[in-house]
Amino acid sequence: MKRIRGGSAGRRKVRVGAPDGTLTGSAGLAAVTELCDRLGVAGAIDAATGPVKVRDRGSAPAGC
């Protein structure tokens, strides 16, 4: 496995260690939510799919 170097100026480093017993079972969800927010995942999906209409029986792309 190669190490990738460079390009980390101004970025915080991720620390991985032993599990913290004080965290809840959904702590990972908070991390994923933060990552998606920073990467703009929801906005990219919205831009790619276009408008969505909502019905009583669920959601579908507009035009279906």
C-alpha positions as CSV (number, residue, x, y, z in Angstrom):
1,M,0.0,0.0,0.0
2,K,1.3,3.5,-0.9
3,R,1.1,6.5,1.2
4,I,-0.3,9.6,-0.4
5,R,1.5,12.8,0.6
6,G,1.0,16.5,0.1
7,G,-2.1,18.6,-0.3
8,S,-3.0,18.6,3.4
9,A,-2.2,22.3,4.2
10,G,-4.8,23.7,6.5
11,R,-6.7,20.5,6.9
12,R,-7.3,18.8,10.3
13,K,-6.0,15.3,10.7
14,V,-8.3,12.4,11.5
15,R,-7.4,10.5,14.7
16,V,-8.3,6.9,14.9
17,G,-8.1,5.1,18.2
18,A,-9.9,2.9,20.7
19,P,-13.7,3.1,20.8
20,D,-15.1,5.7,23.1
21,G,-17.7,4.1,25.4
22,T,-19.4,7.5,26.1
23,L,-20.5,7.8,22.4
24,T,-24.0,6.7,21.5
25,G,-24.7,4.0,18.9
26,S,-25.6,6.6,16.3
27,A,-22.4,8.6,16.6
28,G,-21.3,7.3,13.3
29,L,-24.4,8.9,11.7
30,A,-23.2,12.3,12.9
31,A,-19.8,11.7,11.2
32,V,-21.4,10.6,7.9
33,T,-23.8,13.6,8.0
34,E,-20.9,16.0,8.5
35,L,-19.0,14.4,5.6
36,C,-22.0,14.6,3.3
37,D,-22.5,18.2,4.3
38,R,-18.9,19.1,3.5
39,L,-18.9,17.3,0.2
40,G,-22.2,18.6,-0.9
41,V,-23.7,15.2,-1.5
42,A,-27.4,16.2,-1.1
43,G,-27.0,19.1,-3.5
44,A,-25.3,17.0,-6.1
45,I,-28.1,14.4,-5.9
46,D,-30.7,17.1,-6.2
47,A,-29.0,18.6,-9.2
48,A,-28.6,15.3,-10.9
49,T,-32.2,14.0,-10.3
50,G,-34.2,17.2,-11.0
51,P,-37.5,17.9,-9.3
52,V,-39.2,15.2,-7.3
53,K,-43.0,15.1,-6.8
54,V,-44.3,13.7,-3.5
55,R,-47.4,11.5,-3.4
56,D,-49.3,9.9,-0.5
57,R,-47.8,6.6,-1.5
58,G,-44.2,7.8,-1.8
59,S,-41.8,9.9,-3.9
60,A,-41.0,9.6,-7.6
61,P,-39.1,11.6,-10.2
62,A,-41.3,14.2,-11.9
63,G,-42.8,12.9,-15.1
64,C,-43.5,9.4,-13.8
